[in-house]
Amino acid sequence: MDNMGLKIQALRKQHQLSQDDLASKMDVSRQAISKWERGEALPDLYNVKRLATIFQVTIDELLDVEVKHESVQEVPSNKVSLALLTVVGAIMSACVILFFAVGFYVLFAL
């Protein structure tokens, strides 16, 4: 983000706009434009969108954000572990059901 002020200034000059001209288009003060360009302040999201529209760039370009598209690697599946967990889970569930069934039998049969 350190370069955002320089980016705003470069785009403003590329579009042959003075700080006053840009401020007028943005409905902000010339001092606000100056602070943005010097890095003393940052425009809010609404003004970032307006700057991108005025300069006909994307917000990523304005913010000088490099978008990296990384390939998604598949996580190797361990089918044996999954099967084992499934079996263990089923056995534990059966034990819990059996425990409660015996408990209710003992509780109500006596």
C-alpha positions as CSV (number, residue, x, y, z in Angstrom):
1,M,0.0,0.0,0.0
2,D,3.0,2.3,0.3
3,N,2.9,2.8,-3.5
4,M,-0.8,3.7,-3.6
5,G,-0.1,7.4,-3.3
6,L,2.4,7.3,-6.1
7,K,0.0,5.2,-8.2
8,I,-2.8,7.8,-7.7
9,Q,-0.4,10.6,-8.7
10,A,0.9,8.7,-11.8
11,L,-2.7,7.9,-12.9
12,R,-3.8,11.5,-12.3
13,K,-0.9,12.8,-14.4
14,Q,-1.5,10.2,-17.1
15,H,-5.1,11.4,-17.4
16,Q,-3.8,15.0,-17.4
17,L,-5.7,16.0,-14.3
18,S,-4.6,18.5,-11.7
19,Q,-5.3,17.7,-8.0
20,D,-8.1,20.3,-8.2
21,D,-9.6,18.6,-11.2
22,L,-9.5,15.1,-9.6
23,A,-10.8,16.6,-6.3
24,S,-13.7,18.1,-8.2
25,K,-14.6,14.8,-9.9
26,M,-14.4,13.0,-6.6
27,D,-16.3,15.6,-4.5
28,V,-13.3,15.7,-2.0
29,S,-10.9,18.5,-1.2
30,R,-7.7,19.1,-3.1
31,Q,-5.9,18.6,0.3
32,A,-7.4,15.1,0.5
33,I,-5.9,14.2,-2.9
34,S,-2.6,15.7,-1.8
35,K,-2.6,13.6,1.4
36,W,-3.4,10.5,-0.6
37,E,-0.6,11.1,-3.0
38,R,1.9,11.9,-0.2
39,G,0.9,8.8,1.7
40,E,-0.3,10.7,4.7
41,A,-3.8,9.3,4.4
42,L,-5.6,6.6,2.4
43,P,-8.9,7.0,0.5
44,D,-11.8,5.0,2.0
45,L,-13.3,2.1,0.0
46,Y,-15.9,4.2,-1.6
47,N,-13.3,6.6,-2.9
48,V,-11.0,3.8,-4.0
49,K,-13.9,2.5,-6.2
50,R,-14.5,6.0,-7.6
51,L,-10.7,6.5,-8.3
52,A,-10.7,3.1,-10.2
53,T,-13.7,4.2,-12.2
54,I,-12.2,7.6,-13.1
55,F,-8.9,6.1,-14.1
56,Q,-10.5,3.1,-15.8
57,V,-8.5,0.6,-13.9
58,T,-9.4,-2.3,-11.6
59,I,-9.3,-1.8,-7.9
60,D,-6.5,-4.4,-7.8
61,E,-4.5,-2.3,-10.2
62,L,-5.1,0.8,-8.2
63,L,-4.1,-0.8,-5.0
64,D,-1.1,-2.3,-6.8
65,V,-2.1,-5.8,-5.7
66,E,-0.6,-8.7,-7.4
67,V,-3.2,-11.5,-7.7
68,K,-1.5,-14.9,-7.5
69,H,-3.3,-17.9,-8.8
70,E,-1.8,-20.9,-7.1
71,S,-2.7,-24.4,-8.3
72,V,-4.7,-26.4,-5.8
73,Q,-2.9,-29.6,-4.9
74,E,-5.0,-32.6,-4.1
75,V,-4.6,-34.0,-0.7
76,P,-3.9,-37.7,-1.0
77,S,-6.7,-39.7,0.5
78,N,-5.9,-42.5,2.8
79,K,-8.7,-44.9,2.2
80,V,-7.5,-47.4,4.7
81,S,-7.5,-44.8,7.5
82,L,-11.0,-43.7,6.5
83,A,-12.3,-47.2,6.5
84,L,-10.7,-47.9,9.9
85,L,-12.2,-44.8,11.4
86,T,-15.6,-45.7,10.0
87,V,-15.4,-49.2,11.5
88,V,-14.2,-47.9,14.9
89,G,-16.9,-45.3,14.9
90,A,-19.6,-47.9,14.2
91,I,-18.2,-50.2,17.0
92,M,-18.2,-47.3,19.5
93,S,-21.7,-46.3,18.5
94,A,-22.9,-49.9,19.0
95,C,-21.2,-50.0,22.4
96,V,-22.9,-46.8,23.5
97,I,-26.3,-48.1,22.4
98,L,-25.7,-51.4,24.1
99,F,-24.6,-49.7,27.3
100,F,-27.8,-47.6,27.4
101,A,-30.0,-50.6,26.5
102,V,-28.5,-52.7,29.3
103,G,-28.8,-49.7,31.7
104,F,-32.5,-49.2,30.9
105,Y,-33.1,-52.9,31.2
106,V,-31.5,-53.1,34.6
107,L,-33.2,-49.9,35.7
108,F,-36.7,-50.9,34.7
109,A,-36.5,-54.7,35.1
110,L,-35.7,-54.5,38.7
